[in-house]
Amino acid sequence: MSIRPEALPGALRRGLPPAIWIHGDEELLQIEAADLVREAARAAGFSQRDVFVADRSLRLEALAAETRTLSLFASRRLIELRLPGKPTRDLGQALADIIDGLDQDTRLLVSSPRLDRAVTDTAWFAALEPRLLLVAVASVEHAQLPAWIGARLAAQQQRADAATLQRLAERVEGNLLAAHQEVRKLGLLFPPGELPADDTLAAVLDVARYDAFGMAQAMLAGDAARALRALEGLRAEGQAAPLVLWALADAARNLLRLSQARDAGRAPASLTRELRLFPPRDRLYLEALRRLDTASLREAVQEAAGVDRIIKGLVAADPWQAMVPLVGRLAGAPVLAAPR
């Protein structure tokens, strides 16, 4: 059974399942979900906790044997397995054997990065999933971040107006752990009630983190200001210009293919799977396609090729400045200069 983190407390009140797998890309939310499991385990008498990391030194047969070994220190124990990367078929089979062999005094908690379709569509995972309580930790999207901050403030009896929440979200975008820490700091600095806007913003550090694919998502969503802010942030963080250009060029090429299919009378939505644009990315592309035509997208692809020549040293210019109009075009709001 697969659930969202908000349903986890209710599931744990009904009893601690033999095996729980928490996966996702938000470190903070994964930590909080795992803490709920640990707390429930302690309350149920699972007082010993053994932690294993699935690195190269881990022997799967030794892990399986460990789950069947009686503890010398506690009658009930929680075994944690942390996966730093994508699980393999061998690991999946080992987990299936481990779960089948768990007794009433042992529970298993697995944590990993988000499981993509390359994992969830496999036969071994389909066989393993019914034996797990699967907790899918979704990323907090940019549009959801002000409400998320507001909910965290409300939990400590504080509130802020919509404009302040939006400004706070801009300062912590892409860094949920830092966002949590900043909210906690506001709880220490200000009393319960309405937060003073200016003092609140002055107290919160600019800890936003950007990545090229998040920038591309903002661009596809038509949020030109956010996309350009992300582009400037990537430059300031020293990101490699070729990687940023790759994200832009990939988006432009995919949009052009979708637009050409539309011109030929084919429904663009029927092509998204061929282009490996799976949900929720496909929705962003289809939304962008509503405001962009084939001619504009051809120009965008040509602009991307021009930036590539700059990066390779064939043209003397600043590649970051050259990417600004490309981002603006694809976001549906052409601009001539980067924001200051």
C-alpha positions as CSV (number, residue, x, y, z in Angstrom):
1,M,0.0,0.0,0.0
2,S,1.3,3.5,-0.9
3,I,0.4,6.5,1.2
4,R,1.4,10.2,1.5
5,P,3.4,11.4,4.6
6,E,0.3,13.1,6.0
7,A,-1.5,9.7,6.2
8,L,1.4,8.1,8.0
9,P,0.4,9.0,11.6
10,G,-3.0,7.4,11.1
11,A,-1.5,4.3,9.6
12,L,0.9,3.9,12.5
13,R,-1.9,4.3,15.1
14,R,-3.4,1.2,13.6
15,G,-0.2,-0.7,14.2
16,L,3.4,-0.8,13.1
17,P,3.7,-2.7,9.8
18,P,6.4,-5.3,9.4
19,A,8.2,-3.2,6.7
20,I,8.0,0.5,5.7
21,W,9.7,2.1,2.7
22,I,10.0,5.9,2.7
23,H,11.2,7.4,-0.6
24,G,11.4,10.9,-2.0
25,D,13.6,13.9,-2.8
26,E,12.8,16.1,0.1
27,E,15.3,15.3,2.9
28,L,13.5,17.2,5.6
29,L,10.2,15.4,4.9
30,Q,11.9,12.0,4.7
31,I,13.6,12.7,8.1
32,E,10.3,13.7,9.7
33,A,8.5,10.6,8.3
34,A,11.3,8.3,9.5
35,D,11.1,10.0,13.0
36,L,7.4,9.2,13.2
37,V,8.2,5.5,12.5
38,R,10.9,5.5,15.1
39,E,8.7,7.1,17.6
40,A,5.9,4.5,16.9
41,A,8.5,1.7,17.2
42,R,9.7,2.9,20.6
43,A,6.1,3.2,21.8
44,A,5.5,-0.4,20.7
45,G,8.6,-1.7,22.6
46,F,11.0,-1.9,19.7
47,S,13.8,-0.3,21.8
48,Q,16.8,-1.4,19.8
49,R,17.6,0.3,16.5
50,D,20.2,-1.1,14.1
51,V,21.2,1.0,11.0
52,F,22.7,-0.3,7.7
53,V,23.7,1.6,4.6
54,A,23.5,-0.1,1.2
55,D,26.9,0.8,0.0
56,R,29.5,-1.4,-1.6
57,S,30.5,-2.9,1.7
58,L,27.1,-4.2,2.5
59,R,26.6,-7.9,2.0
60,L,22.9,-8.7,1.4
61,E,23.2,-12.2,2.8
62,A,24.7,-10.8,6.0
63,L,21.9,-8.3,6.2
64,A,19.3,-11.1,5.8
65,A,21.1,-13.1,8.5
66,E,21.1,-10.2,10.8
67,T,17.3,-9.8,10.7
68,R,17.0,-13.4,11.8
69,T,19.5,-13.1,14.7
70,L,18.1,-12.7,18.2
71,S,19.2,-9.5,19.8
72,L,21.4,-9.6,23.0
73,F,20.2,-6.2,24.1
74,A,16.5,-6.0,23.5
75,S,13.6,-8.3,22.8
76,R,12.2,-6.2,19.9
77,R,14.2,-4.1,17.4
78,L,13.9,-1.8,14.4
79,I,16.3,-2.4,11.5
80,E,16.9,0.5,9.2
81,L,18.3,0.2,5.7
82,R,19.3,3.4,4.0
83,L,19.8,3.4,0.2
84,P,21.9,6.2,-1.2
85,G,20.9,5.5,-4.7
86,K,18.6,3.4,-7.0
87,P,17.8,0.0,-5.7
88,T,18.8,-3.0,-7.8
89,R,17.0,-6.2,-8.5
90,D,19.3,-8.2,-6.3
91,L,18.5,-5.8,-3.4
92,G,14.8,-6.1,-4.1
93,Q,14.9,-9.9,-4.0
94,A,16.9,-9.7,-0.8
95,L,14.3,-7.4,0.8
96,A,11.5,-9.8,-0.3
97,D,13.3,-12.6,1.5
98,I,14.0,-10.5,4.5
99,I,10.4,-9.3,4.8
100,D,9.1,-12.9,4.4
101,G,11.4,-13.9,7.3
102,L,10.6,-11.1,9.7
103,D,9.1,-12.3,13.0
104,Q,6.8,-10.3,15.4
105,D,9.8,-8.9,17.2
106,T,11.5,-7.3,14.2
107,R,10.5,-4.4,12.0
108,L,12.2,-3.0,8.9
109,L,12.5,0.6,7.8
110,V,13.9,1.4,4.3
111,S,14.6,4.9,3.1
112,S,15.8,5.9,-0.3
113,P,15.7,8.7,-3.0
114,R,12.5,8.9,-5.0
115,L,11.7,5.7,-6.8
116,D,11.2,6.5,-10.5
117,R,9.4,4.5,-13.2
118,A,12.6,2.6,-14.0
119,V,12.2,1.0,-10.5
120,T,8.4,1.0,-9.9
121,D,7.7,-0.6,-13.3
122,T,10.0,-3.6,-12.7
123,A,8.6,-7.1,-12.0
124,W,10.6,-7.4,-8.8
125,F,9.2,-4.1,-7.4
126,A,5.6,-5.1,-8.3
127,A,6.1,-8.3,-6.4
128,L,7.7,-6.5,-3.4
129,E,5.2,-3.6,-3.1
130,P,2.3,-5.5,-1.6
131,R,4.5,-6.5,1.3
132,L,5.4,-2.9,2.2
133,L,3.8,0.2,3.6
134,L,5.2,2.6,0.9
135,V,5.5,6.3,1.9
136,A,5.9,8.5,-1.1
137,V,7.4,11.9,-0.1
138,A,6.5,14.4,-2.8
139,S,8.5,17.6,-3.3
140,V,6.9,20.8,-2.2
141,E,6.4,22.7,-5.4
142,H,7.1,26.4,-5.7
143,A,3.4,27.3,-5.8
144,Q,2.8,25.3,-2.6
145,L,5.7,26.7,-0.6
146,P,4.0,29.9,0.8
147,A,1.2,27.7,2.2
148,W,3.7,25.2,3.5
149,I,5.5,28.0,5.4
150,G,2.2,29.3,6.6
151,A,1.3,25.9,8.0
152,R,4.6,25.6,9.8
153,L,4.2,29.0,11.3
154,A,0.7,28.1,12.4
155,A,2.0,25.1,14.2
156,Q,4.1,27.5,16.4
157,Q,1.1,29.9,16.8
158,Q,2.4,32.5,14.3
159,R,1.0,33.8,11.1
160,A,2.0,36.1,8.3
161,D,0.2,37.9,5.5
162,A,0.2,36.5,1.9
163,A,2.8,38.9,0.6
164,T,5.2,38.1,3.4
165,L,4.8,34.4,2.9
166,Q,5.5,34.8,-0.8
167,R,8.7,36.8,-0.1
168,L,9.8,34.1,2.5
169,A,9.2,31.4,-0.1
170,E,11.5,33.2,-2.6
171,R,14.2,33.4,0.0
172,V,14.2,29.7,0.8
173,E,13.2,28.1,-2.6
174,G,14.7,24.8,-3.3
175,N,16.1,24.4,0.3
176,L,13.3,22.9,2.4
177,L,15.6,22.0,5.3
178,A,16.8,25.6,5.5
179,A,13.2,26.8,5.2
180,H,12.3,24.7,8.3
181,Q,15.2,26.1,10.2
182,E,14.3,29.7,9.3
183,V,10.7,29.1,10.4
184,R,12.0,27.7,13.7
185,K,14.2,30.8,14.1
186,L,11.1,33.0,13.7
187,G,9.5,31.1,16.5
188,L,12.4,32.1,18.7
189,L,12.7,35.7,17.6
190,F,9.0,36.7,17.7
191,P,6.1,36.0,20.0
192,P,2.9,34.2,18.9
193,G,0.6,36.1,16.6
194,E,1.0,38.2,13.5
195,L,4.6,38.5,12.3
196,P,5.9,42.1,11.5
197,A,6.6,41.9,7.7
198,D,9.7,44.0,7.5
199,D,11.4,42.6,10.6
200,T,10.5,39.0,9.5
201,L,12.1,39.5,6.1
202,A,15.1,41.1,7.7
203,A,15.5,38.1,10.0
204,V,15.3,35.4,7.3
205,L,18.5,34.7,5.3
206,D,18.5,34.3,1.6
207,V,19.2,30.5,1.5
208,A,17.5,29.7,-1.8
209,R,19.1,27.0,-3.9
210,Y,18.5,26.6,-7.6
211,D,19.0,23.8,-10.0
212,A,18.8,23.8,-13.8
213,F,15.7,21.6,-14.0
214,G,13.8,23.7,-11.4
215,M,14.6,26.7,-13.6
216,A,13.3,24.9,-16.6
217,Q,10.1,24.0,-14.8
218,A,9.5,27.7,-13.8
219,M,10.1,28.6,-17.4
220,L,7.7,26.1,-18.8
221,A,5.1,27.2,-16.2
222,G,5.3,30.7,-17.7
223,D,6.9,32.2,-14.5
224,A,9.5,34.3,-16.2
225,A,10.5,36.3,-13.1
226,R,11.2,33.1,-11.1
227,A,13.0,31.4,-14.0
228,L,15.2,34.4,-14.5
229,R,15.9,34.6,-10.8
230,A,16.9,31.0,-10.8
231,L,19.2,31.6,-13.8
232,E,20.9,34.4,-11.9
233,G,21.1,32.2,-8.8
234,L,22.7,29.4,-10.8
235,R,25.3,31.8,-12.2
236,A,26.1,33.1,-8.7
237,E,26.4,29.6,-7.3
238,G,29.0,28.7,-10.0
239,Q,26.9,26.2,-11.8
240,A,28.4,24.9,-15.1
241,A,26.9,26.9,-18.0
242,P,26.8,23.8,-20.3
243,L,24.5,22.0,-17.8
244,V,22.2,24.9,-17.6
245,L,22.1,25.3,-21.4
246,W,21.4,21.6,-21.7
247,A,18.2,22.0,-19.6
248,L,17.1,24.9,-21.7
249,A,17.9,23.3,-25.1
250,D,16.2,20.1,-24.1
251,A,13.1,21.9,-23.2
252,A,13.2,23.9,-26.5
253,R,13.7,20.8,-28.6
254,N,10.9,18.9,-26.9
255,L,8.5,21.8,-27.3
256,L,9.4,22.1,-30.9
257,R,8.7,18.4,-31.6
258,L,5.3,18.8,-29.8
259,S,4.5,21.9,-31.8
260,Q,5.4,20.3,-35.1
261,A,3.2,17.3,-34.2
262,R,0.4,19.7,-33.4
263,D,0.9,21.4,-36.8
264,A,0.7,18.0,-38.5
265,G,-2.7,17.3,-36.9
266,R,-1.5,15.0,-34.1
267,A,-2.5,15.6,-30.5
268,P,0.7,16.7,-28.6
269,A,-0.4,14.7,-25.6
270,S,0.0,11.5,-27.6
271,L,3.7,12.3,-28.1
272,T,4.7,13.0,-24.5
273,R,5.4,9.4,-23.6
274,E,7.6,8.9,-26.7
275,L,9.6,11.9,-25.6
276,R,9.8,10.5,-22.0
277,L,7.9,13.4,-20.6
278,F,6.1,11.7,-17.8
279,P,3.7,13.2,-15.3
280,P,3.9,15.9,-13.9
281,R,6.4,17.2,-16.5
282,D,4.1,16.5,-19.4
283,R,1.5,18.9,-18.0
284,L,4.1,21.7,-17.9
285,Y,5.0,21.1,-21.6
286,L,1.4,21.1,-22.7
287,E,0.7,24.3,-20.8
288,A,3.8,26.0,-22.4
289,L,2.6,24.8,-25.8
290,R,-0.5,26.9,-25.5
291,R,1.4,30.1,-25.6
292,L,4.2,29.2,-28.0
293,D,4.1,28.5,-31.8
294,T,6.4,26.6,-34.0
295,A,8.2,29.6,-35.5
296,S,9.1,31.0,-32.0
297,L,10.3,27.5,-30.9
298,R,12.6,27.2,-34.0
299,E,14.1,30.5,-33.0
300,A,14.5,29.3,-29.5
301,V,16.4,26.2,-30.7
302,Q,18.6,28.5,-32.8
303,E,19.3,30.7,-29.8
304,A,20.3,27.7,-27.8
305,A,22.8,26.7,-30.6
306,G,24.1,30.3,-30.5
307,V,24.7,30.0,-26.7
308,D,26.5,26.7,-27.3
309,R,28.9,28.4,-29.7
310,I,29.6,31.1,-27.0
311,I,30.3,28.4,-24.4
312,K,32.7,26.7,-26.8
313,G,34.6,29.9,-27.3
314,L,33.6,30.3,-31.0
315,V,31.8,33.6,-30.3
316,A,33.1,36.3,-27.8
317,A,30.1,36.9,-25.5
318,D,28.8,36.2,-22.0
319,P,26.8,32.8,-22.2
320,W,24.8,33.7,-19.1
321,Q,23.6,37.0,-20.6
322,A,22.8,35.1,-23.8
323,M,20.6,32.7,-22.0
324,V,18.4,35.5,-20.6
325,P,16.4,36.1,-23.8
326,L,16.1,32.4,-24.4
327,V,14.6,31.9,-20.9
328,G,12.3,34.8,-21.5
329,R,11.1,33.5,-24.9
330,L,10.3,30.1,-23.6
331,A,8.5,31.5,-20.5
332,G,6.4,33.6,-22.8
333,A,7.8,37.0,-21.7
334,P,10.7,38.0,-23.8
335,V,13.3,40.1,-22.0
336,L,16.5,41.8,-23.0
337,A,18.5,41.8,-19.8
338,A,19.0,39.8,-16.7
339,P,17.2,41.0,-13.5
340,R,19.3,42.9,-11.0
